[in-house]
Amino acid sequence: MFGNPAVTTADSSNPWWTLLDEAVKKADGRLAKPEIFPASTDARYFRERGIPAFGFSPMANTPILLHDHNEFLNKEEYLKGIAIYESIIKEFATYSELVEDEESRAEL
């Protein structure tokens, strides 16, 4: 598992990545360079079964204090994170509609 972890493609060839990137941009955010943390999130269990999955956190401008005794998040970053998640949910919810529209047009 750790020697050869399953990863999800994080570039424009993956429509889910494109949707995530667009959703974050629509909420006035930006994605940092993707990093692979193969064993740090539950997403690894999905990837091990061949299901694409991303770990994502909208906490920008925040020191990395994961599980530290003084972990904190600035109020403005917290509220911006809510807006980013709302945008992601809206964008991902439209994906099946886009696929269905493309399939319908292809049948014509």
Backbone as a chain_set.jsonl record, in Angstrom:
{"seq": "MFGNPAVTTADSSNPWWTLLDEAVKKADGRLAKPEIFPASTDARYFRERGIPAFGFSPMANTPILLHDHNEFLNKEEYLKGIAIYESIIKEFATYSELVEDEESRAEL", "coords": {"N": [[0.822, -1.197, 0.0], [1.769, 1.404, 0.958], [4.142, 1.521, -0.459], [3.508, 1.722, -3.158], [1.314, 3.737, -3.639], [-2.148, 4.249, -4.5], [-3.13, 6.809, -6.653], [-4.916, 9.79, -7.602], [-5.382, 11.349, -10.662], [-4.419, 14.665, -11.021], [-4.964, 16.849, -12.937], [-5.824, 18.574, -16.019], [-6.788, 16.452, -17.52], [-8.478, 14.994, -15.996], [-11.809, 15.15, -15.4], [-13.032, 15.637, -12.932], [-11.095, 16.947, -11.446], [-10.885, 19.276, -12.927], [-13.446, 20.334, -12.504], [-13.314, 20.777, -9.731], [-11.223, 22.671, -9.605], [-12.37, 24.81, -11.101], [-14.606, 25.377, -9.481], [-13.42, 26.279, -7.112], [-12.096, 28.542, -8.063], [-14.334, 30.082, -8.826], [-15.241, 30.808, -6.353], [-13.495, 32.697, -5.617], [-11.053, 31.635, -4.849], [-7.971, 29.722, -4.938], [-6.318, 26.857, -6.152], [-3.59, 25.271, -4.68], [-0.416, 23.927, -5.686], [-0.891, 20.548, -6.408], [-0.445, 18.064, -3.903], [0.738, 14.898, -2.812], [-0.529, 12.963, -0.335], [-0.519, 10.087, 0.616], [-1.389, 8.452, 2.785], [-2.742, 9.98, 4.601], [-5.421, 10.733, 4.661], [-8.865, 9.624, 4.636], [-9.501, 9.271, 2.022], [-7.739, 7.621, 0.761], [-8.671, 5.019, 1.023], [-10.771, 4.883, -0.795], [-9.374, 5.367, -3.199], [-7.736, 3.1, -3.26], [-9.553, 1.231, -4.061], [-9.998, 1.85, -6.613], [-11.548, 4.098, -7.012], [-11.691, 7.399, -7.894], [-10.402, 10.005, -5.855], [-10.022, 13.002, -3.993], [-8.197, 14.675, -1.479], [-9.019, 17.546, 0.261], [-8.653, 20.844, 1.469], [-9.798, 23.99, 2.397], [-8.179, 25.774, 3.754], [-6.398, 28.386, 3.531], [-3.583, 30.579, 3.917], [-2.837, 29.856, 6.506], [-1.045, 28.511, 9.195], [0.399, 25.215, 9.15], [-0.775, 23.21, 11.429], [-1.678, 20.726, 12.113], [-3.414, 18.755, 14.302], [-2.032, 19.831, 16.409], [-1.326, 21.256, 19.654], [-2.083, 23.885, 19.693], [-3.755, 24.389, 17.525], [-5.459, 26.334, 15.098], [-7.841, 28.428, 13.319], [-8.284, 31.185, 11.322], [-11.006, 33.483, 11.496], [-11.947, 34.75, 9.097], [-10.837, 33.106, 7.12], [-12.14, 30.745, 7.709], [-14.836, 31.4, 7.103], [-14.558, 32.003, 4.374], [-13.849, 29.478, 3.502], [-16.265, 28.094, 3.809], [-17.779, 29.275, 1.757], [-16.279, 28.376, -0.415], [-16.634, 25.577, -0.241], [-19.414, 25.511, -0.706], [-19.481, 26.346, -3.367], [-18.079, 24.249, -4.586], [-19.805, 22.071, -4.119], [-22.071, 22.892, -5.61], [-20.947, 22.957, -8.189], [-20.087, 20.289, -8.597], [-22.534, 19.022, -8.423], [-23.736, 19.64, -10.816], [-22.404, 18.159, -12.665], [-23.285, 15.565, -13.603], [-25.473, 16.374, -15.068], [-24.231, 17.724, -17.164], [-22.904, 15.623, -18.438], [-25.082, 14.024, -19.197], [-26.331, 15.816, -20.975], [-24.379, 15.977, -23.005], [-24.382, 13.295, -23.861], [-26.997, 13.117, -24.844], [-26.902, 14.926, -26.972], [-25.062, 13.612, -28.588], [-26.544, 11.44, -29.44], [-28.249, 12.522, -31.254]], "CA": [[0.0, 0.0, 0.0], [2.54, 2.638, 1.047], [5.199, 1.493, -1.441], [2.957, 2.113, -4.444], [-0.048, 4.168, -3.321], [-3.053, 4.644, -5.582], [-3.303, 8.263, -6.698], [-5.895, 10.308, -8.544], [-4.784, 12.345, -11.545], [-4.814, 16.035, -10.665], [-4.695, 17.769, -14.034], [-6.996, 18.815, -16.866], [-7.299, 15.209, -18.116], [-9.464, 14.455, -15.062], [-12.905, 16.125, -15.32], [-13.319, 15.977, -11.527], [-10.109, 17.958, -11.059], [-11.282, 20.508, -13.602], [-14.61, 20.856, -11.775], [-12.837, 21.292, -8.439], [-10.468, 23.891, -9.874], [-13.315, 25.857, -11.486], [-15.435, 25.732, -8.319], [-12.595, 27.072, -6.185], [-11.906, 29.85, -8.703], [-15.602, 30.824, -8.756], [-15.384, 31.313, -4.985], [-12.339, 33.582, -5.428], [-9.932, 30.922, -4.246], [-7.092, 29.101, -5.918], [-5.723, 25.608, -5.689], [-2.132, 25.231, -4.66], [0.126, 22.782, -6.41], [-1.34, 19.312, -5.744], [0.532, 17.272, -3.168], [0.244, 13.563, -2.524], [-0.453, 12.488, 1.043], [-1.216, 8.816, 0.381], [-1.953, 7.77, 3.954], [-3.165, 10.947, 5.613], [-6.866, 10.952, 4.671], [-9.672, 8.445, 4.318], [-9.614, 9.154, 0.568], [-6.887, 6.514, 0.305], [-9.471, 3.792, 0.945], [-11.489, 4.941, -2.067], [-8.409, 5.2, -4.283], [-7.291, 1.705, -3.281], [-10.598, 0.453, -4.737], [-10.125, 2.369, -7.966], [-12.471, 5.232, -7.06], [-10.923, 8.643, -7.789], [-10.721, 10.807, -4.669], [-9.088, 14.055, -3.615], [-8.273, 15.278, -0.157], [-9.051, 18.986, 0.006], [-8.921, 21.721, 2.597], [-9.749, 25.378, 1.942], [-7.499, 26.606, 4.755], [-5.27, 29.147, 3.009], [-3.019, 31.583, 4.832], [-2.924, 29.282, 7.845], [0.063, 27.591, 9.466], [0.04, 23.801, 9.243], [-0.694, 22.819, 12.842], [-2.564, 19.578, 12.209], [-3.461, 18.059, 15.589], [-1.143, 20.469, 17.368], [-2.052, 21.725, 20.845], [-2.585, 25.244, 19.478], [-4.342, 24.455, 16.186], [-6.46, 27.391, 15.006], [-8.211, 28.879, 11.989], [-8.746, 32.561, 11.307], [-12.437, 33.595, 11.209], [-12.167, 35.076, 7.688], [-10.523, 31.908, 6.335], [-13.232, 29.8, 7.968], [-16.011, 31.818, 6.328], [-14.223, 31.83, 2.964], [-13.899, 28.027, 3.276], [-17.671, 27.718, 3.631], [-18.15, 29.698, 0.405], [-15.602, 27.483, -1.362], [-17.351, 24.294, -0.232], [-20.704, 25.705, -1.378], [-19.205, 26.39, -4.793], [-17.704, 22.885, -5.005], [-21.021, 21.246, -4.134], [-22.872, 23.314, -6.764], [-20.253, 22.563, -9.428], [-20.13, 18.829, -8.732], [-23.926, 18.612, -8.601], [-24.103, 19.843, -12.212], [-21.585, 17.322, -13.544], [-24.084, 14.545, -14.283], [-26.293, 17.071, -16.048], [-23.381, 17.987, -18.312], [-22.672, 14.346, -19.11], [-26.352, 13.644, -19.834], [-26.53, 16.71, -22.123], [-23.451, 15.557, -24.05], [-24.858, 12.019, -24.384], [-28.203, 13.396, -25.617], [-26.489, 15.558, -28.235], [-24.381, 12.599, -29.385], [-27.557, 10.556, -29.998], [-28.968, 13.223, -32.337]], "C": [[0.861, 1.253, 0.0], [3.664, 2.684, 0.019], [4.749, 1.97, -2.803], [1.515, 2.569, -4.246], [-0.861, 4.502, -4.568], [-3.237, 6.153, -5.514], [-4.358, 8.617, -7.736], [-5.216, 11.396, -9.363], [-5.327, 13.729, -11.21], [-4.346, 16.988, -11.757], [-5.934, 17.841, -14.927], [-7.521, 17.561, -17.567], [-8.365, 14.56, -17.236], [-10.603, 15.468, -14.913], [-13.251, 16.526, -13.888], [-12.348, 17.039, -11.03], [-10.485, 19.305, -11.675], [-12.472, 21.152, -12.897], [-14.193, 21.466, -10.44], [-12.115, 22.62, -8.633], [-11.399, 25.046, -10.227], [-14.161, 26.317, -10.301], [-14.661, 26.61, -7.349], [-12.37, 28.47, -6.765], [-13.171, 30.699, -8.617], [-15.836, 31.415, -7.368], [-14.196, 32.201, -4.614], [-11.202, 32.923, -4.656], [-9.005, 30.422, -5.338], [-6.512, 27.841, -5.31], [-4.212, 25.743, -5.722], [-1.686, 24.05, -5.507], [-0.317, 21.51, -5.677], [-0.177, 18.579, -5.068], [-0.091, 15.924, -2.867], [0.531, 13.23, -1.066], [-1.171, 11.144, 1.073], [-1.864, 8.179, 1.597], [-2.542, 8.721, 4.972], [-4.663, 11.216, 5.641], [-7.587, 9.647, 4.365], [-9.847, 8.264, 2.814], [-8.769, 7.991, 0.046], [-7.674, 5.213, 0.179], [-10.279, 3.738, -0.344], [-10.522, 4.678, -3.218], [-7.911, 3.769, -4.388], [-8.289, 0.811, -4.008], [-10.871, 0.969, -6.145], [-11.081, 3.524, -8.123], [-11.653, 6.517, -6.904], [-11.356, 9.448, -6.562], [-9.614, 11.82, -4.426], [-9.264, 14.362, -2.142], [-8.21, 16.781, -0.403], [-9.339, 19.733, 1.295], [-8.814, 23.157, 2.106], [-8.994, 26.31, 2.893], [-6.238, 27.236, 4.176], [-4.773, 30.102, 4.097], [-3.082, 31.132, 6.294], [-1.727, 28.373, 8.073], [-0.435, 26.149, 9.569], [0.3, 23.347, 10.675], [-1.569, 21.596, 13.108], [-2.378, 18.825, 13.522], [-2.483, 18.625, 16.618], [-1.966, 20.989, 18.546], [-2.614, 23.13, 20.656], [-3.12, 25.421, 18.057], [-5.437, 25.527, 16.165], [-6.756, 27.693, 13.546], [-8.792, 30.278, 12.122], [-10.216, 32.606, 10.871], [-12.706, 33.853, 9.729], [-11.884, 33.869, 6.796], [-11.613, 30.851, 6.504], [-14.445, 30.132, 7.108], [-15.767, 31.69, 4.826], [-14.282, 30.337, 2.597], [-15.315, 27.537, 3.073], [-18.128, 28.072, 2.215], [-17.51, 28.793, -0.648], [-16.297, 26.132, -1.402], [-18.719, 24.404, -0.907], [-20.519, 25.691, -2.896], [-18.859, 25.002, -5.333], [-18.949, 22.006, -5.119], [-21.885, 21.604, -5.34], [-22.245, 22.817, -8.069], [-20.332, 21.051, -9.646], [-21.553, 18.333, -8.969], [-24.367, 18.774, -10.052], [-23.373, 18.899, -13.148], [-22.411, 16.279, -14.284], [-24.994, 15.175, -15.324], [-25.485, 17.348, -17.31], [-23.154, 16.714, -19.116], [-23.934, 13.914, -19.848], [-26.627, 14.503, -21.055], [-25.638, 16.3, -23.287], [-23.911, 14.249, -24.691], [-26.096, 12.234, -25.256], [-27.849, 13.997, -26.968], [-25.818, 14.539, -29.148], [-25.373, 11.647, -30.052], [-28.288, 11.184, -31.174], [-28.231, 13.082, -33.599]], "O": [[0.699, 2.098, -0.881], [4.106, 3.772, -0.349], [5.537, 2.567, -3.537], [0.587, 1.863, -4.641], [-0.32, 4.979, -5.565], [-3.473, 6.708, -4.441], [-4.65, 7.829, -8.635], [-4.548, 12.268, -8.808], [-6.538, 13.934, -11.128], [-3.462, 17.818, -11.545], [-6.964, 17.239, -14.623], [-8.602, 17.603, -18.156], [-9.079, 13.666, -17.69], [-10.389, 16.544, -14.354], [-13.715, 17.643, -13.656], [-12.734, 17.932, -10.276], [-10.408, 20.342, -11.017], [-12.507, 22.369, -12.713], [-14.662, 22.541, -10.066], [-12.369, 23.581, -7.907], [-11.236, 26.149, -9.705], [-14.406, 27.513, -10.139], [-15.201, 27.584, -6.824], [-12.446, 29.464, -6.043], [-13.094, 31.902, -8.363], [-16.548, 32.409, -7.225], [-13.928, 32.427, -3.434], [-10.482, 33.581, -3.905], [-9.232, 30.672, -6.521], [-6.251, 27.771, -4.109], [-3.639, 26.267, -6.677], [-2.51, 23.27, -5.982], [-0.14, 21.403, -4.464], [0.926, 18.498, -5.61], [-1.305, 15.818, -2.687], [1.681, 13.217, -0.628], [-2.319, 11.071, 1.512], [-2.82, 7.42, 1.44], [-2.819, 8.317, 6.101], [-5.141, 11.872, 6.567], [-6.981, 8.686, 3.891], [-10.296, 7.206, 2.374], [-9.069, 7.44, -1.013], [-7.371, 4.391, -0.686], [-10.453, 2.666, -0.924], [-10.805, 3.871, -4.104], [-7.687, 3.273, -5.492], [-7.919, -0.248, -4.515], [-11.846, 0.578, -6.786], [-11.405, 3.905, -9.247], [-10.99, 6.702, -5.884], [-12.548, 9.554, -6.274], [-8.432, 11.538, -4.626], [-10.379, 14.309, -1.623], [-7.403, 17.232, -1.215], [-10.162, 19.309, 2.107], [-7.828, 23.509, 1.458], [-9.169, 27.527, 2.825], [-5.143, 26.69, 4.311], [-5.476, 30.383, 5.067], [-3.346, 31.929, 7.193], [-1.422, 27.54, 7.219], [-1.554, 25.9, 10.018], [1.443, 23.128, 11.076], [-2.131, 21.449, 14.194], [-1.293, 18.318, 13.804], [-2.151, 17.953, 17.594], [-3.182, 21.142, 18.431], [-3.525, 23.53, 21.381], [-2.955, 26.483, 17.457], [-6.24, 25.621, 17.093], [-6.024, 27.274, 12.649], [-9.684, 30.519, 12.936], [-10.625, 31.858, 9.983], [-13.605, 33.237, 9.156], [-12.605, 33.63, 5.828], [-11.962, 30.15, 5.554], [-15.014, 29.253, 6.461], [-16.673, 31.31, 4.083], [-14.717, 29.984, 1.501], [-15.549, 26.653, 2.249], [-18.784, 27.27, 1.551], [-18.136, 28.48, -1.661], [-16.53, 25.591, -2.484], [-19.136, 23.482, -1.607], [-21.314, 25.089, -3.618], [-19.302, 24.629, -6.42], [-19.12, 21.285, -6.103], [-22.383, 20.71, -6.024], [-22.947, 22.315, -8.947], [-20.611, 20.593, -10.754], [-21.751, 17.326, -9.649], [-25.3, 18.093, -10.477], [-23.702, 18.847, -14.333], [-22.249, 16.125, -15.495], [-25.259, 14.567, -16.361], [-26.009, 17.218, -18.417], [-23.208, 16.737, -20.345], [-23.863, 13.485, -20.999], [-27.104, 13.994, -22.069], [-26.087, 16.275, -24.433], [-23.845, 14.098, -25.911], [-26.23, 11.596, -26.301], [-28.426, 13.625, -27.99], [-25.992, 14.599, -30.366], [-25.08, 11.101, -31.116], [-28.876, 10.48, -31.995], [-28.666, 13.598, -34.629]]}, "num_chains": 1, "name": "protein.A"}
